Each structure stands twice: as C-alpha cells, then as structure tokens.
Amino acid sequence: MPPVTVETVDHVARLAHLSLTAEERVAFARQLEQVLAYAESIQALDTTGVEPMSHAAARETFREDVVRQSLPRDTFLEAAPDGADGLFRVPRVLGG
Amino acid sequence: MSAPIPGAAEIARRVAARDTSAEAVTRAHLDRIAARDPSLDAFLAVTADRALAQARRVDAAIAGGGAAGPLAGVPVAVKDLLDIEGTVTTCGSRMLEGYRPPFTATAVQRLEAAGAVVIGKTNMDEFAMGSSTENSAYKVTRNPWDRTRVPGGSSGGSAVAVSTGMAALALGTDTGGSIRQPAALCGVVGLKPTYGRVSRYGVVAFASSLDQVGPFGRTVEDVALAASAICGIDTADATSAPVEVPDFRAGLAAGASGLRIGVPWSFLQSGVDAGVMAAFRQSLADFEAAGAHTVEVTLAHAPHAIATYYIVATAEASSNLARFDGVRYGLRVPAPDLRHMYGETRDRGFGAEVKRRIILGTFVLSAGYYDAYYRRAQQVRTLIRRDFEDAFRQCDVVALPTTPTPAFRLGEKTDDPLQMYLEDIFTVPANLAGIPGLSLPGGFVGGLPVGVQLLGRPFDEGTLLRLGHAYQQRTDHHKQRPPETGLHD
C-alpha cells in the first residue's frame, strides 16, 4: 500500500476542487490510510479473468430517440445561485 | 399503554369506507409530529399545507364516487433527498440549503397517485453518507427507544417517523444499508428493493450503481402496499427494470411453508453481539415454526464486502458530487475567480464525512491507483454477486442479522470512520449484488430493537415479504412501540 501523506491528500483535494483546512488535511491523511489498510484484504484475492461489475442493472432500457418537451430553462435558472439572461453566471475563468 | 396507532392498510381501508377522512388522519399525524418531534428531531420540514391540500383532494375524489387509491389518506414521510416540486430538498447538507427542485421524484408521484399524503421531509446523514444520521448538517435525530442512542442511518428520520407513529409509511434510500439498518435499530420494517425496481428519477444521487429507493412501515403488509405503489419501470430512469410488479399484498397469503432459508454461518463467526446472535437464532426457529426450513450456505467473499463497498461507493460519489460546484444549485461562496469559487463553495457546503468520501473516491480513481483499487473492487463485486447466485441454487432466501449490534450511543463512532463503516457489514452485500433485502423487527437486546434480514433473488421481493408476513403472524416484536416520552424525559 502506498504511504498516505498530507501531500497525497492535497493532490487529491486539488483534483476534486476541495479546499481543506490544515486540520482536515492531517485527519484525512490518517483516516485515508486506515481505510486503505483495511481495504488491503481484497488485494490478496485471485481475480484473474473476473469481469469487473460496473452496475447491477439487468440491462439498460432505452426509450425512443425522439425530441420531447423538457422543463422550461427558466425553472432551472431560478434555482441557481446566479442565473441571468438564459445563462449561469460565474466569476472570471481566465487570468485570475 | 395507548391504543395502537393505525397502520397504512387500516387507514386506507377506513378512508375508502368513509369511516374517517384523509384530512382527519392527516391532522392527527400533524398533531402527533407537533407533540413528539421536538424530542426526536426526525423531520427537517413539515409540509402541513401541502399535506392538507392533498388530503382534501383524496377526500373529494372519494366523496365524488371515485375509486379510493390503495394508500388513500395514508401519511407518508419522505427522506430529504427525494425531490418534491417547490419543496426544499436539502439532502441534510448546507450545500443545498433552500434549494427548491423544479420536479417531483417518480416514487413520490406514485405514492401520491395511490392516495398517499406526504406530511414532511425527514432528516438524514448528509448526502446519505453515514450510518447514524449524525452527519446531518441540521440536527441530530434521536432513537425513540433510547434518546441517548442513534436511530441508525442514513434514513434515520424516516425510521423514527414510522416507529413513533408520526407517519404510517416513509420513503428512504438504501445504498449500503440506509433503509434496513435504521429500520432494525428503530424496530420497524424496511425494504430495499432490487436494483432497478424503483425509479431513481428525482432522487439525489450518492452512488448510482447501488442507490435504491424503498419503503418503511410498521408491518410487512404496509410495506407490501407501498412497494406495489412505487415499483415499476419509468422511462425517466434508464436503469429502471421492465419487470412486472405483482400485487405484493395479495401474495402474502401464500405463507412460508416449504421455503428454504440459507444461513451463511461462516460469515457470522466474529464481531456479532451475543444478544443479536441469540435473537437471530430465535428468528430462525420462528421461521421454521412457520413452515420454512434452514440450510447452510456459503458467502465466501462477503467478508470483503465493506472494503469493496467503500471503494465503489466513494468512487461513484466523488463523481456524482462534482455537480455541487456553486454554479447550478444551492450554495455559492463568492470568490474572485472560478477555481476558488469551486473550492470555497465545496469547502463550506460539504461536511467532514462527505469530504472524506470525496477524497477517498477521488484517490481510488486517480492515475496509478485505479487498477489496484477501483477495478479490483469491481471484480470482487462480481465474486460477491456470484456467491449469491450459487447460494440461491440451494435456498430461496438468505437470512442474516441486519446489524452486528443494537443502536450505539450518539457520538460513539463519529471520530472513527472505519468503525462506523463496519456497522454496514451485513447490509452492503445486497447492494453490491443488486438483490432485494428486507429488515424485520427481530427481537430486543437490552430493551433495544434489533433486526433480522432476508435477502432474495433479483425481483423476488414477493418471497421476502411473504416470509416476513408469516413471521409477523407468529411474533409480536413489530407490535412493540417505543415509550411515549413527554416534556419531562
């Protein structure tokens, strides 16, 4: 098992767009290591040739590919923190 | 000792017969919530106006000569991650504080179409992540049998509402045990249907390959009525299954005679409370007295279910919860640029357990670790499912205790995530395999209820319910109600 350091947590937090406090970084490193140590048990199992199971659905059911009326755009914009002029407005993306 | 509180089947029968009205039943339950909930905190919101309007519609339809629905006038509590148009859905999170969805979950629509009356939204672990309801950002729900203990989770509020008669039925979701475990710890019946049985439309996603909506009730008959109402294909959820839904209540009369119950004894060898084991053995004896018989089965990979589950579920959660970024719904923390807005919003909006699981899930999916963790866990998931397929060649249902212990104390496991995860040891295998599970009140240990769990073949909820009903004809655990606490407890 790889060592779990605060740097590991920082790397993963960046990937997940999470800002963490100093305490959270230390606690999560310790707890992540604990859980991964527990999960080591599955590394010893022989999974040669075993198909990975991604879902339990018997099969996916598709409807006909036809255009249907969806809910009006404004209903979703009204539920957003900053919806205006048919768009979700966000702070500056580039050059910040 | 107060008079027994009428359950869903009795309420629907009396409302249909105009022996009482949906409005009167609704008012009685709203009164009960007002009296009981201040000491329990099961509800995040009581939707009294909406409930009374629906009750009057049900009464008017019956007065006008229309057919009464199978759940006419039955008060239902709904876990606060099922959307109801115009009513706040918080998911127990600050992230969604004040969020009003523009649509209604299919399961809720179907309950209302059957005449049910939604009376409120119930407390839960944030985004359904937890086994105690202590991870709610809003309040701590208490176990009505002992207010110093947890009600279980993540659907803890729903279990408490039904246990105490504040609702006749409730909806929850079960990703790793979140219906069955609180049902067991609160002394009610909880059903996790087969994956694909109930539409997930309008249900905030935690782990999409595992999540399933299901009902709580005080009797198997009530749960059977609710299950018939909510199950069935829905074109709004591509994983909902085109499998016929039987009249589960009509099927109860078939009884337990001849059913084969598989018991995976080797899976029960360690870590189970002695009182829970004694109650479980007594339940097996009761099943046998009802005409079933037991055989030993092996679930060789079940001891690896927790490790597998906490990799698969957190990986899916890290992906699903990426959508909470301050752009489309709920909370936004202002920041000068987009990247900091994402980070600050997610830091402020998510609680510790949600962050912990996003970190774990992102880690197991990240470059260099994907094969060793996520892919391997998916392979072990296949092995766990095959174990059940093999077991169901020798038996019709598999029986297990629902939980290894009775309700634990508030705060007991909040600082030790792994200990909290191990609480789910007997419930997660069903989610990984995608099979149905039913938790029944299975006795008491030190005055606290414990559950006995039945697992079945895919889409064979009917057999679980009929065995559960036969069990309830011979036992009275489900008739015990928690003490009526007043202002002085």
Interface residues (C-beta under 8 A of the other chain):
Chain A: P2 T8 V9 H11 V12 A13 L15 A16 H17 L18 S19 L20 T21 E24 F28 Q31 L32 Q34 V35 L36 Y38 A39 E40 S41 I42 Q43 L45 T47 V50 E51 P52 M53 S54 H55 A56 A57 A58 E60 T61 F62 R63 L71 T75 F76 E78 A79 A80 P81 D82 F88 V90 P91 R92 V93 G96
Chain B: Y99 R100 P101 P102 F103 Y195 G196 S208 S209 L210 I233 T235 A238 T239 S240 A241 P242 V243 H301 P303 H304 I306 A307 T308 Y310 I311 S318 A322 D325 G326 V327 R328 Y329 G330 L331 R332 P334 A335 P336 D337 L338 R339 H340 M341 Y342 G343 E344 R346 D347 F350 A352 K355 R356 I358 I359 L360 T362 F363 S366 Y369 A372 Y373 R375 R376 A377 Q378 Q379 V380 R381 T382 L383 R385 P417 L418 Y421 L432 A433 G434 P458
